[in-house]
């Protein structure tokens, strides 16, 4: 069962490498030679392809791209990936996109007889590399269950969210809350500095208070 993977950067790369390490046949497309090499170094079952058309026979295709416009540019249109995939294939979208774009992609896939699942990711590239990335998956439940052997390879734990809108929303809400926490943490560190508290000491003290957070553990080092 060939698996296509479009976009093997910071987040997509680790997931593609997890599939390769598991011995899956993975056809990889990316504009960055460096990203391709880093991914293919994970094992012998991965192979670079020269064009999106080379993914036409894949049963599953993952996309992990920077912005909604990049996702639409790759998937939609007469020369887009959806126009090249065979009927019955499954497109799994990993990018951080808005619910409206995800719905647009889902409708376009359905019109061509292609399954669609939105799978947003909850943590960092380091977690992804170790298959410890939380997966928030939306779309047809039967399709989600059909790929039950794939999810544990690319990440864990997995959560079935129902609709694709919920899958997108949980990632956007996570980013909103997490980045707000990071801003407040930075302000707190600056305030501590002005009060004459050494940074390392302040963080150690805060770890024993209600200020303790994921961002403190992740970003402070």
Backbone as a chain_set.jsonl record, in Angstrom:
{"seq": "XXXXXXXXXXXXXXXXXXXXXXXXXXXXXXXXXXXXXXXXXXXXXXXXXXXXXXXXXXXXXXXXXXXXXXXXXXXXXXXXXXXXXXXXXXXXXXXXXXXXXXXXXXXXXXXXXXXXXXXXXXXXXXXXXXXXXXXXXXXXXXXXXXXXXXXXXXXXXXXXXXXXXXXXXXXXXXXXXXXXXXXXXXXXXXXXXXXXXXXXXXXXXXXXXXXXXXXXXXXXX", "coords": {"N": [[0.848, -1.197, 0.0], [1.115, 1.867, -1.156], [2.057, 4.987, 0.29], [1.561, 8.401, 0.045], [3.352, 11.439, 0.67], [3.228, 14.791, 1.142], [5.118, 17.51, 1.733], [7.512, 17.75, 3.933], [8.543, 19.145, 6.16], [9.128, 20.856, 9.254], [7.033, 19.702, 10.839], [5.721, 17.802, 9.204], [7.851, 16.221, 8.304], [8.873, 14.592, 10.55], [6.613, 12.881, 10.918], [6.436, 11.572, 8.455], [8.887, 10.261, 8.54], [8.442, 8.521, 10.665], [6.625, 6.745, 9.503], [8.246, 5.631, 7.525], [10.251, 4.459, 9.1], [8.717, 2.47, 10.177], [8.573, 0.745, 8.13], [6.816, 1.229, 6.058], [5.871, 1.803, 2.659], [6.734, 4.761, 1.359], [6.13, 7.544, -0.586], [7.647, 10.506, -1.273], [7.164, 14.0, -1.542], [8.616, 17.154, -1.85], [9.679, 20.563, -1.977], [12.118, 21.192, -0.97], [15.36, 20.092, -1.054], [16.998, 19.481, 1.08], [15.163, 18.87, 3.14], [13.986, 16.614, 2.01], [16.18, 14.825, 1.918], [16.767, 14.552, 4.675], [14.482, 13.264, 5.512], [14.412, 10.894, 3.972], [16.647, 9.629, 4.868], [15.791, 8.193, 6.996], [15.179, 5.556, 6.478], [14.974, 2.661, 4.252], [12.586, 2.339, 2.926], [11.476, 4.623, 1.985], [10.965, 6.978, -0.685], [11.85, 9.561, -2.916], [9.796, 11.622, -5.011], [9.315, 13.197, -8.2], [7.202, 14.782, -8.949], [3.784, 15.829, -8.242], [2.069, 14.231, -9.652], [3.23, 11.759, -9.567], [2.221, 10.567, -7.369], [-0.152, 9.458, -7.903], [-1.087, 6.802, -7.761], [-1.215, 6.208, -5.098], [-2.652, 4.94, -2.088], [-3.165, 6.299, 0.23], [-2.682, 9.707, 0.958], [-0.794, 12.081, 2.604], [-0.796, 15.499, 3.567], [1.207, 18.201, 4.576], [1.557, 21.343, 5.075], [2.584, 24.87, 4.97], [0.591, 27.067, 5.015], [-2.973, 27.883, 4.591], [-3.388, 28.715, 1.883], [-1.319, 27.441, 0.565], [-1.993, 24.781, 0.866], [-4.448, 24.674, -0.548], [-3.45, 25.378, -3.072], [-1.897, 23.162, -3.745], [-3.737, 21.037, -3.699], [-6.188, 21.673, -5.08], [-7.936, 22.528, -8.184], [-7.493, 22.071, -11.791], [-5.013, 20.944, -12.206], [-4.335, 20.066, -9.757], [-3.59, 18.002, -6.858], [-5.822, 16.444, -6.085], [-7.086, 16.035, -8.474], [-5.5, 14.172, -9.616], [-5.365, 11.903, -8.027], [-6.499, 8.516, -7.509], [-9.872, 7.233, -7.559], [-11.323, 6.416, -4.452], [-9.051, 6.643, -2.978], [-7.457, 8.096, -0.038], [-7.242, 11.24, 1.436], [-5.3, 12.735, 3.86], [-5.185, 15.489, 5.795], [-2.826, 17.442, 7.377], [-2.101, 19.99, 8.075], [-2.077, 23.204, 9.794], [-4.912, 24.724, 9.51], [-7.826, 26.775, 8.699], [-11.265, 26.09, 9.644], [-13.059, 26.545, 7.484], [-11.51, 26.255, 5.143], [-10.795, 23.579, 5.412], [-13.302, 22.325, 5.172], [-13.854, 23.009, 2.53], [-11.878, 21.564, 1.187], [-12.658, 18.996, 1.918], [-15.168, 18.778, 0.649], [-14.363, 19.017, -2.021], [-12.785, 16.751, -2.321], [-14.679, 14.726, -1.881], [-16.326, 15.072, -4.099], [-14.816, 13.938, -6.052], [-14.714, 11.324, -5.404], [-12.938, 10.69, -3.379], [-11.69, 10.018, -0.169], [-11.626, 12.031, 2.848], [-9.807, 13.264, 5.593], [-9.256, 15.363, 8.341], [-6.459, 16.025, 10.227], [-5.167, 17.396, 12.86], [-2.31, 18.548, 14.766], [-0.905, 18.291, 18.052], [1.401, 19.08, 19.56], [4.917, 19.488, 19.506], [7.633, 19.542, 17.013], [9.644, 17.884, 18.101], [8.202, 16.129, 19.749], [6.714, 14.94, 17.718], [8.671, 13.539, 16.3], [9.151, 11.411, 17.942], [6.848, 10.006, 17.769], [4.944, 10.905, 19.56], [3.019, 12.768, 19.283], [-0.013, 14.345, 19.855], [-3.002, 13.519, 18.137], [-5.628, 15.033, 16.483], [-8.445, 14.182, 15.051], [-10.691, 14.574, 12.387], [-13.677, 13.943, 10.488], [-15.224, 11.466, 8.33], [-16.299, 8.784, 10.311], [-16.059, 6.025, 9.792], [-14.049, 6.007, 7.909], [-11.96, 7.051, 9.419], [-11.66, 4.9, 11.234], [-10.872, 2.993, 9.453], [-8.223, 3.558, 8.994], [-6.933, 2.715, 11.252], [-4.601, 1.304, 11.849], [-2.612, 2.978, 11.06], [-2.57, 5.398, 12.538], [-1.299, 5.005, 15.201], [1.336, 4.784, 14.42], [2.166, 7.267, 13.498], [1.591, 9.059, 15.56], [0.532, 9.787, 18.99], [-1.491, 10.373, 21.88], [-4.513, 9.469, 20.053], [-7.394, 11.286, 18.991], [-10.729, 11.148, 18.162], [-12.583, 13.569, 16.631], [-15.015, 14.056, 15.472], [-16.561, 16.154, 13.276], [-14.697, 17.837, 10.606], [-14.376, 20.5, 11.165], [-14.158, 20.69, 13.956], [-11.725, 19.422, 14.387], [-9.9, 21.222, 13.205], [-10.469, 23.457, 14.807], [-9.674, 22.788, 17.442], [-6.901, 22.817, 17.282], [-6.38, 25.494, 16.591], [-7.438, 26.807, 18.807], [-5.772, 25.754, 20.775], [-3.316, 26.866, 19.952], [-3.925, 29.581, 20.315], [-4.372, 29.785, 23.124], [-1.977, 28.671, 24.131], [0.074, 30.312, 23.024], [-0.639, 32.777, 24.078], [-0.157, 32.252, 26.746], [2.602, 31.982, 26.569], [3.411, 34.604, 25.933], [2.654, 35.94, 28.301], [4.309, 34.596, 30.091], [6.836, 35.476, 29.186], [6.621, 38.208, 29.82], [6.428, 37.985, 32.573], [8.966, 36.956, 33.205], [10.535, 39.12, 32.512], [9.615, 41.014, 34.355], [10.477, 39.793, 36.708], [13.221, 39.957, 36.315], [13.583, 42.718, 36.475], [13.012, 42.999, 39.135], [15.212, 41.982, 40.267], [15.602, 39.239, 40.434], [17.245, 36.275, 39.704], [17.09, 34.581, 36.574], [17.002, 31.718, 36.31], [16.543, 30.927, 38.931], [14.047, 32.129, 39.372], [12.383, 30.684, 37.598], [12.551, 28.121, 38.723], [11.286, 28.624, 41.171], [8.731, 29.404, 40.286], [7.833, 27.034, 39.213], [6.819, 25.734, 41.349], [4.41, 26.828, 41.853], [1.149, 28.19, 40.961], [1.781, 29.17, 38.482], [3.079, 27.375, 36.958], [3.551, 25.686, 33.843], [2.965, 24.148, 30.576], [4.255, 25.619, 28.546], [6.266, 26.859, 30.015], [7.879, 24.69, 30.739], [8.592, 23.807, 28.214], [9.635, 26.026, 26.714], [11.32, 27.625, 28.288], [13.921, 26.275, 28.682]], "CA": [[0.0, 0.0, 0.0], [1.951, 3.065, -1.18], [1.573, 6.168, 1.0], [2.18, 9.635, -0.423], [3.532, 12.456, 1.715], [3.563, 16.078, 0.542], [5.521, 18.474, 2.75], [8.23, 17.05, 5.012], [9.268, 20.145, 6.928], [9.269, 20.686, 10.7], [6.033, 18.798, 11.392], [5.474, 16.684, 8.301], [9.034, 15.365, 8.223], [8.883, 13.542, 11.568], [5.559, 11.895, 10.7], [6.849, 10.756, 7.314], [9.98, 9.383, 8.993], [7.849, 7.456, 11.477], [6.072, 5.754, 8.573], [9.38, 4.955, 6.881], [10.867, 3.586, 10.114], [7.819, 1.324, 10.362], [8.662, -0.094, 6.945], [5.8, 1.553, 5.057], [6.343, 2.363, 1.388], [6.348, 6.17, 1.392], [6.589, 8.373, -1.695], [7.766, 11.823, -0.644], [7.337, 15.169, -2.404], [8.885, 18.416, -1.172], [10.518, 21.445, -2.794], [13.412, 21.332, -0.305], [16.235, 18.922, -1.152], [17.475, 19.178, 2.434], [14.077, 18.192, 3.848], [13.859, 15.281, 1.417], [17.294, 13.981, 2.364], [16.61, 14.273, 6.095], [13.388, 12.305, 5.653], [14.758, 9.609, 3.357], [17.695, 8.999, 5.673], [15.161, 7.427, 8.071], [15.067, 4.142, 6.132], [15.037, 2.312, 2.827], [11.265, 2.209, 2.31], [11.048, 5.923, 1.485], [11.469, 7.334, -2.018], [11.453, 10.887, -3.39], [9.182, 11.685, -6.338], [9.611, 14.467, -8.859], [5.999, 15.591, -9.172], [2.571, 15.358, -7.579], [1.496, 13.176, -10.476], [3.836, 10.475, -9.197], [1.485, 10.044, -6.213], [-1.495, 9.125, -8.407], [-1.495, 5.445, -7.401], [-1.169, 6.03, -3.644], [-3.925, 4.688, -1.414], [-3.284, 7.362, 1.219], [-1.75, 10.821, 0.773], [-0.757, 13.076, 3.669], [-0.239, 16.811, 3.23], [1.599, 19.019, 5.727], [2.039, 22.538, 4.388], [2.631, 26.007, 5.885], [-0.562, 27.96, 5.119], [-4.129, 27.416, 3.826], [-3.248, 28.932, 0.442], [-0.416, 26.415, 0.027], [-2.767, 23.537, 0.807], [-5.372, 24.784, -1.683], [-2.673, 25.39, -4.305], [-1.438, 21.807, -4.043], [-4.833, 20.069, -3.832], [-7.334, 22.031, -5.911], [-7.699, 22.941, -9.567], [-7.372, 21.021, -12.811], [-3.703, 20.301, -12.103], [-4.082, 19.795, -8.349], [-3.404, 16.599, -6.469], [-7.093, 15.728, -6.077], [-7.406, 15.661, -9.857], [-4.583, 13.105, -10.02], [-5.537, 10.706, -7.211], [-7.509, 7.557, -7.962], [-11.085, 7.138, -6.759], [-11.153, 5.489, -3.338], [-7.884, 7.032, -2.183], [-7.77, 8.9, 1.138], [-6.381, 12.391, 1.691], [-5.219, 13.117, 5.269], [-4.643, 16.844, 5.85], [-2.181, 17.636, 8.676], [-1.702, 21.38, 8.253], [-2.88, 24.073, 10.656], [-5.733, 25.54, 8.617], [-9.107, 27.181, 9.25], [-12.334, 25.131, 9.345], [-13.665, 26.761, 6.171], [-10.645, 25.638, 4.139], [-10.907, 22.135, 5.562], [-14.58, 21.932, 4.573], [-13.7, 23.161, 1.077], [-11.088, 20.42, 0.738], [-13.48, 17.804, 2.101], [-16.171, 18.763, -0.416], [-13.681, 18.785, -3.299], [-12.381, 15.346, -2.337], [-15.891, 13.919, -2.016], [-16.809, 15.188, -5.485], [-13.975, 13.095, -6.911], [-14.7, 9.964, -4.88], [-11.762, 10.54, -2.53], [-11.961, 10.233, 1.243], [-10.896, 13.156, 3.439], [-9.734, 13.383, 7.043], [-8.42, 16.437, 8.873], [-5.737, 15.53, 11.4], [-4.275, 18.43, 13.366], [-1.27, 18.022, 15.652], [-1.033, 19.031, 19.286], [2.592, 19.521, 20.285], [6.079, 20.058, 18.838], [8.373, 18.609, 16.148], [10.359, 16.892, 18.915], [7.222, 15.104, 20.099], [6.356, 14.24, 16.481], [9.77, 12.631, 15.941], [9.054, 10.221, 18.796], [5.467, 9.515, 17.632], [4.226, 11.3, 20.77], [2.229, 13.931, 18.888], [-1.458, 14.119, 19.905], [-3.67, 13.632, 16.847], [-7.032, 15.424, 16.585], [-8.858, 13.715, 13.724], [-12.078, 14.836, 12.046], [-14.132, 13.425, 9.202], [-16.053, 10.27, 8.377], [-15.783, 7.883, 11.341], [-15.67, 4.747, 9.187], [-12.758, 6.247, 7.278], [-11.026, 7.15, 10.543], [-11.415, 3.552, 11.736], [-10.188, 2.254, 8.384], [-6.79, 3.832, 9.103], [-6.579, 2.492, 12.655], [-3.229, 0.808, 11.982], [-1.689, 4.06, 10.694], [-2.485, 6.459, 13.557], [-0.278, 4.816, 16.237], [2.681, 4.922, 13.838], [2.558, 8.671, 13.326], [1.434, 9.861, 16.761], [-0.24, 9.25, 20.1], [-2.725, 9.616, 21.648], [-5.377, 9.944, 18.972], [-8.73, 11.677, 19.422], [-11.684, 11.354, 17.071], [-13.242, 14.827, 16.965], [-16.278, 14.229, 14.747], [-16.404, 16.894, 12.028], [-13.382, 18.42, 10.314], [-14.303, 21.819, 11.8], [-13.676, 20.508, 15.324], [-10.298, 19.095, 14.299], [-9.193, 22.49, 12.981], [-10.687, 24.382, 15.91], [-8.909, 22.447, 18.638], [-5.523, 23.27, 17.085], [-6.352, 26.951, 16.641], [-7.651, 27.186, 20.213], [-4.529, 25.408, 21.468], [-2.326, 27.896, 19.619], [-4.326, 30.842, 20.942], [-4.131, 29.712, 24.568], [-0.562, 28.41, 24.39], [0.909, 31.475, 22.701], [-0.942, 33.798, 25.07], [0.597, 31.852, 27.93], [4.019, 32.27, 26.305], [3.582, 36.056, 26.053], [2.584, 36.28, 29.721], [5.534, 34.067, 30.693], [7.919, 36.393, 28.843], [6.433, 39.421, 30.62], [6.765, 37.636, 33.946], [10.429, 36.839, 33.315], [11.067, 40.489, 32.467], [9.293, 41.636, 35.643], [11.386, 39.204, 37.683], [14.542, 40.53, 36.071], [13.562, 44.082, 37.031], [12.978, 42.883, 40.59], [16.5, 41.478, 40.712], [15.585, 37.782, 40.624], [17.964, 35.565, 38.639], [16.085, 33.887, 35.753], [16.911, 30.292, 36.62], [15.914, 30.826, 40.253], [12.634, 32.479, 39.225], [11.676, 29.567, 36.976], [12.448, 27.055, 39.721], [10.265, 29.016, 42.134], [7.421, 29.394, 39.629], [7.422, 25.642, 38.992], [6.147, 25.275, 42.559], [3.24, 27.693, 42.039], [0.125, 28.091, 39.919], [2.311, 29.651, 37.209], [3.685, 26.257, 36.227], [2.828, 25.458, 32.593], [3.632, 23.446, 29.477], [5.149, 26.555, 27.876], [7.433, 27.073, 30.871], [8.736, 23.52, 30.624], [9.047, 23.659, 26.828], [10.298, 27.174, 26.124], [12.365, 28.191, 29.145], [15.269, 25.754, 28.381]], "C": [[0.882, 1.246, 0.0], [1.273, 4.243, -0.486], [2.302, 7.379, 0.449], [2.302, 10.627, 0.716], [4.029, 13.735, 1.061], [3.866, 17.075, 1.66], [6.177, 17.793, 3.932], [9.143, 18.036, 5.752], [9.271, 19.824, 8.408], [8.283, 19.673, 11.279], [5.779, 17.581, 10.498], [6.629, 15.702, 8.25], [9.054, 14.27, 9.267], [7.813, 12.469, 11.339], [5.885, 10.98, 9.519], [7.956, 9.79, 7.72], [9.452, 8.24, 9.859], [7.276, 6.348, 10.594], [7.185, 4.954, 7.904], [10.049, 3.998, 7.861], [10.032, 2.333, 10.359], [7.803, 0.408, 9.143], [7.6, 0.155, 5.898], [6.456, 2.118, 3.799], [5.823, 3.796, 1.282], [6.977, 6.915, 0.226], [6.513, 9.831, -1.248], [7.954, 12.915, -1.685], [7.552, 16.407, -1.548], [9.798, 19.245, -2.073], [11.914, 21.601, -2.215], [14.218, 20.036, -0.396], [16.724, 18.498, 0.227], [16.418, 18.418, 3.23], [13.877, 16.776, 3.315], [14.946, 14.347, 1.925], [17.134, 13.582, 3.823], [15.528, 13.209, 6.314], [13.788, 10.933, 5.123], [15.881, 8.894, 4.088], [17.122, 8.116, 6.779], [15.072, 5.933, 7.756], [14.975, 3.916, 4.638], [13.672, 2.252, 2.153], [10.705, 3.545, 1.81], [11.678, 6.241, 0.145], [10.962, 8.719, -2.396], [10.805, 10.773, -4.762], [9.347, 13.093, -6.887], [8.401, 15.366, -9.013], [4.819, 15.013, -8.403], [1.912, 14.222, -8.355], [2.036, 11.8, -10.147], [3.147, 9.838, -7.994], [0.118, 9.497, -6.618], [-1.98, 7.752, -7.947], [-1.488, 5.186, -5.898], [-2.576, 5.794, -3.082], [-4.227, 5.766, -0.373], [-2.275, 8.449, 0.862], [-1.91, 11.791, 1.932], [-0.247, 14.398, 3.101], [0.036, 17.577, 4.518], [2.308, 20.252, 5.179], [1.868, 23.77, 5.273], [1.311, 26.746, 6.1], [-1.736, 27.426, 4.294], [-3.972, 27.588, 2.321], [-2.297, 27.92, -0.206], [-1.161, 25.086, -0.12], [-3.716, 23.564, -0.391], [-4.619, 24.73, -3.008], [-2.215, 24.007, -4.724], [-2.602, 20.881, -4.387], [-5.852, 20.392, -4.909], [-6.937, 22.43, -7.33], [-7.489, 21.763, -10.495], [-6.046, 20.281, -12.721], [-3.334, 19.981, -10.653], [-4.028, 18.312, -8.048], [-4.709, 15.817, -6.48], [-7.492, 15.272, -7.48], [-6.568, 14.476, -10.321], [-4.814, 11.804, -9.259], [-6.646, 9.809, -7.75], [-8.722, 7.591, -7.035], [-10.876, 6.095, -5.665], [-9.928, 5.766, -2.494], [-8.347, 7.897, -1.007], [-6.753, 10.021, 1.275], [-6.458, 12.738, 3.178], [-4.487, 14.45, 5.35], [-4.126, 17.128, 7.264], [-1.936, 19.102, 9.021], [-2.594, 22.109, 9.259], [-3.645, 25.037, 9.765], [-7.061, 25.871, 9.302], [-10.186, 26.167, 8.868], [-12.934, 25.292, 7.954], [-12.836, 26.128, 5.05], [-10.741, 24.121, 4.203], [-12.199, 21.614, 4.952], [-14.522, 21.994, 3.043], [-12.936, 21.967, 0.497], [-11.895, 19.129, 0.835], [-14.511, 17.676, 0.989], [-15.538, 18.443, -1.77], [-13.251, 17.325, -3.422], [-13.588, 14.446, -2.574], [-16.413, 13.931, -3.445], [-16.028, 14.305, -6.437], [-13.871, 11.661, -6.4], [-13.502, 9.661, -4.007], [-12.155, 10.831, -1.085], [-11.12, 11.367, 1.792], [-10.971, 13.106, 4.953], [-8.827, 14.552, 7.394], [-7.777, 15.927, 10.152], [-4.764, 16.609, 11.862], [-3.422, 17.869, 14.499], [-1.129, 18.913, 16.877], [0.214, 19.566, 19.94], [3.693, 19.975, 19.33], [6.727, 19.064, 17.878], [9.13, 17.538, 16.93], [9.423, 15.771, 19.355], [6.859, 14.273, 18.867], [7.41, 13.209, 16.105], [9.693, 11.328, 16.729], [7.657, 9.584, 18.74], [4.668, 9.77, 18.903], [3.384, 12.555, 20.527], [0.737, 13.626, 19.025], [-2.096, 14.393, 18.544], [-5.144, 13.946, 17.075], [-7.655, 15.244, 15.206], [-10.345, 13.941, 13.51], [-12.412, 14.32, 10.661], [-14.981, 12.182, 9.4], [-15.475, 9.246, 9.351], [-15.335, 6.538, 10.775], [-14.301, 4.866, 8.521], [-11.657, 6.356, 8.331], [-10.664, 5.762, 11.063], [-10.675, 2.695, 10.71], [-8.673, 2.413, 8.472], [-6.265, 3.586, 10.516], [-5.151, 1.97, 12.849], [-2.184, 1.885, 11.686], [-1.503, 5.053, 11.835], [-1.41, 6.208, 14.612], [1.15, 4.948, 15.717], [3.107, 6.378, 13.813], [2.424, 9.497, 14.595], [0.587, 9.18, 17.815], [-0.331, 10.298, 21.216], [-3.512, 10.193, 20.486], [-6.764, 10.232, 19.517], [-9.609, 11.841, 18.188], [-12.585, 12.513, 17.448], [-14.64, 14.978, 16.36], [-16.02, 14.948, 13.442], [-15.02, 17.487, 11.843], [-13.235, 19.794, 10.962], [-13.739, 21.717, 13.213], [-12.185, 20.194, 15.348], [-9.467, 20.354, 14.104], [-9.276, 23.385, 14.205], [-9.827, 24.061, 17.111], [-7.454, 22.893, 18.5], [-5.42, 24.789, 17.185], [-6.554, 27.457, 18.071], [-6.399, 26.899, 21.026], [-3.455, 26.455, 21.207], [-2.643, 29.216, 20.311], [-3.983, 30.844, 22.434], [-2.638, 29.552, 24.869], [0.325, 29.617, 24.13], [0.617, 32.654, 23.629], [-0.188, 33.52, 26.36], [2.079, 32.184, 27.773], [4.315, 33.764, 26.438], [3.597, 36.479, 27.52], [3.831, 35.78, 30.453], [6.718, 34.998, 30.427], [7.834, 37.686, 29.657], [6.806, 39.17, 32.089], [8.268, 37.529, 34.166], [11.075, 38.222, 33.336], [10.808, 41.209, 33.799], [10.217, 41.107, 36.74], [12.796, 39.754, 37.563], [14.635, 41.936, 36.668], [13.56, 44.068, 38.565], [14.277, 42.292, 41.155], [16.555, 39.981, 40.979], [16.282, 37.116, 39.434], [16.987, 34.636, 37.905], [15.897, 32.424, 36.158], [16.214, 30.081, 37.962], [14.416, 31.103, 40.153], [11.843, 31.317, 38.64], [11.508, 28.415, 37.964], [11.358, 27.363, 40.751], [8.865, 28.93, 41.517], [6.915, 27.977, 39.381], [6.661, 25.089, 40.189], [4.91, 26.125, 42.875], [2.229, 27.44, 40.926], [0.581, 28.593, 38.564], [2.916, 28.535, 36.366], [2.868, 25.948, 34.976], [3.655, 24.646, 31.61], [4.634, 24.358, 28.787], [6.405, 26.82, 28.713], [8.407, 25.908, 30.729], [9.348, 23.412, 29.225], [9.99, 24.777, 26.395], [11.445, 27.699, 26.973], [13.75, 27.609, 28.831], [15.902, 26.37, 27.14]], "O": [[1.359, 1.649, 1.061], [0.074, 4.47, -0.65], [3.531, 7.388, 0.391], [1.466, 10.659, 1.618], [5.12, 13.764, 0.492], [2.983, 17.438, 2.436], [5.492, 17.312, 4.834], [10.335, 17.793, 5.94], [9.4, 18.661, 8.793], [8.663, 18.864, 12.126], [5.64, 16.462, 10.991], [6.419, 14.492, 8.162], [9.236, 13.105, 8.913], [8.073, 11.283, 11.542], [5.644, 9.774, 9.569], [7.963, 8.635, 7.295], [9.958, 7.12, 9.791], [7.42, 5.163, 10.896], [7.071, 3.739, 7.739], [10.378, 2.866, 7.506], [10.561, 1.275, 10.702], [7.092, -0.597, 9.131], [7.481, -0.615, 4.944], [7.465, 2.819, 3.87], [4.622, 4.019, 1.133], [8.197, 6.922, 0.065], [5.444, 10.325, -0.89], [8.779, 12.794, -2.59], [6.775, 16.683, -0.634], [10.592, 18.697, -2.837], [12.81, 22.094, -2.9], [13.8, 19.004, 0.128], [16.85, 17.307, 0.512], [16.729, 17.442, 3.912], [13.627, 15.848, 4.085], [14.668, 13.214, 2.316], [17.338, 12.422, 4.18], [15.652, 12.36, 7.197], [13.524, 9.919, 5.769], [16.047, 7.683, 3.942], [17.86, 7.376, 7.429], [14.906, 5.123, 8.668], [14.907, 4.864, 3.856], [13.598, 2.127, 0.931], [9.597, 3.597, 1.275], [12.802, 5.822, -0.133], [9.781, 9.021, -2.218], [11.2, 9.941, -5.578], [9.499, 14.056, -6.135], [8.543, 16.576, -9.189], [4.847, 13.862, -7.968], [1.27, 13.352, -7.765], [1.385, 10.789, -10.412], [3.45, 8.7, -7.635], [-0.678, 9.117, -5.76], [-3.182, 7.563, -7.761], [-1.73, 4.059, -5.468], [-3.553, 6.378, -3.549], [-5.385, 6.103, -0.127], [-1.137, 8.145, 0.503], [-3.01, 12.266, 2.214], [0.639, 14.407, 2.247], [-0.79, 17.601, 5.43], [3.497, 20.214, 4.861], [1.094, 23.734, 6.229], [0.943, 27.026, 7.241], [-1.535, 26.608, 3.397], [-4.372, 26.711, 1.555], [-2.448, 27.583, -1.38], [-0.982, 24.364, -1.101], [-3.784, 22.604, -1.158], [-5.087, 24.11, -3.962], [-2.148, 23.705, -5.916], [-2.475, 20.032, -5.269], [-6.337, 19.487, -5.588], [-5.762, 22.639, -7.63], [-7.329, 20.622, -10.061], [-5.957, 19.118, -13.115], [-2.183, 19.667, -10.349], [-4.378, 17.477, -8.882], [-4.714, 14.642, -6.847], [-8.156, 14.248, -7.646], [-6.899, 13.842, -11.324], [-4.505, 10.725, -9.765], [-7.602, 10.28, -8.365], [-8.602, 7.938, -5.861], [-10.321, 5.025, -5.915], [-9.773, 5.194, -1.415], [-9.483, 8.37, -0.983], [-5.546, 9.782, 1.236], [-7.54, 13.005, 3.701], [-3.306, 14.535, 5.013], [-4.884, 17.064, 8.232], [-1.594, 19.414, 10.161], [-3.716, 21.685, 9.537], [-3.1, 26.046, 9.316], [-7.38, 25.317, 10.353], [-10.039, 25.458, 7.873], [-13.282, 24.302, 7.31], [-13.388, 25.538, 4.121], [-10.765, 23.453, 3.17], [-12.199, 20.578, 4.288], [-15.074, 21.135, 2.356], [-13.302, 21.432, -0.55], [-11.827, 18.276, -0.049], [-14.708, 16.589, 0.445], [-16.102, 17.693, -2.567], [-13.342, 16.733, -4.497], [-13.526, 13.513, -3.374], [-16.888, 12.911, -3.944], [-16.519, 13.96, -7.511], [-13.057, 10.876, -6.886], [-13.086, 8.507, -3.9], [-12.878, 11.792, -0.818], [-10.034, 11.646, 1.283], [-12.043, 12.931, 5.532], [-7.755, 14.712, 6.81], [-8.466, 15.452, 11.055], [-3.664, 16.727, 11.322], [-3.762, 16.855, 15.109], [-1.219, 20.136, 16.775], [0.116, 20.435, 20.807], [3.429, 20.771, 18.429], [6.412, 17.874, 17.915], [9.245, 16.403, 16.468], [9.802, 14.6, 19.339], [6.713, 13.054, 18.955], [7.074, 12.12, 15.64], [10.114, 10.275, 16.251], [7.326, 8.729, 19.562], [3.82, 8.963, 19.285], [3.08, 13.302, 21.457], [0.255, 12.711, 18.356], [-1.767, 15.378, 17.883], [-5.834, 13.209, 17.779], [-7.426, 16.048, 14.302], [-11.166, 13.552, 14.341], [-11.557, 14.263, 9.777], [-15.406, 11.884, 10.516], [-14.306, 8.875, 9.243], [-14.339, 5.975, 11.23], [-13.495, 3.936, 8.567], [-10.562, 5.822, 8.156], [-9.491, 5.478, 11.306], [-9.938, 1.779, 11.073], [-7.925, 1.519, 8.076], [-5.268, 4.181, 10.924], [-4.559, 2.177, 13.908], [-1.01, 1.725, 12.021], [-0.384, 5.506, 12.076], [-0.652, 7.131, 14.908], [2.072, 5.196, 16.494], [4.267, 6.696, 14.075], [3.071, 10.537, 14.713], [-0.003, 8.128, 17.571], [0.63, 11.025, 21.47], [-3.207, 11.281, 19.997], [-7.257, 9.521, 20.393], [-9.267, 12.591, 17.274], [-13.277, 12.459, 18.465], [-15.365, 15.915, 16.695], [-15.329, 14.413, 12.575], [-14.26, 17.624, 12.801], [-12.123, 20.219, 11.277], [-12.937, 22.555, 13.626], [-11.467, 20.654, 16.235], [-8.444, 20.534, 14.765], [-8.286, 24.001, 14.602], [-9.296, 24.973, 17.745], [-6.836, 23.301, 19.483], [-4.485, 25.313, 17.79], [-5.914, 28.421, 18.49], [-6.006, 27.704, 21.871], [-2.764, 26.884, 22.131], [-1.751, 29.888, 20.828], [-3.379, 31.79, 22.939], [-2.103, 30.219, 25.754], [1.223, 29.915, 24.918], [1.513, 33.44, 23.936], [0.351, 34.431, 26.988], [2.731, 32.614, 28.724], [5.346, 34.149, 26.989], [4.44, 37.273, 27.936], [4.349, 36.464, 31.336], [7.509, 35.277, 31.328], [8.85, 38.197, 30.128], [7.408, 40.016, 32.75], [8.782, 37.965, 35.196], [12.029, 38.468, 34.073], [11.673, 41.924, 34.304], [10.681, 41.864, 37.592], [13.478, 39.989, 38.561], [15.638, 42.294, 37.285], [14.042, 45.001, 39.207], [14.418, 42.125, 42.366], [17.454, 39.506, 41.674], [15.932, 37.378, 38.283], [16.157, 33.983, 38.536], [14.771, 31.956, 36.327], [15.397, 29.172, 38.112], [13.609, 30.405, 40.766], [10.757, 30.996, 39.125], [10.441, 27.805, 38.033], [10.604, 26.477, 41.153], [7.93, 28.441, 42.151], [5.707, 27.744, 39.343], [5.942, 24.097, 40.069], [4.427, 26.143, 44.007], [2.433, 26.586, 40.063], [-0.151, 28.461, 37.583], [3.227, 28.736, 35.192], [1.638, 25.946, 35.025], [4.863, 24.474, 31.774], [5.744, 23.929, 28.471], [7.491, 26.988, 28.159], [9.616, 26.112, 30.612], [10.489, 22.975, 29.074], [11.024, 24.516, 25.78], [12.444, 28.172, 26.431], [14.699, 28.385, 28.718], [17.026, 26.019, 26.781]]}, "num_chains": 1, "name": "protein.A"}
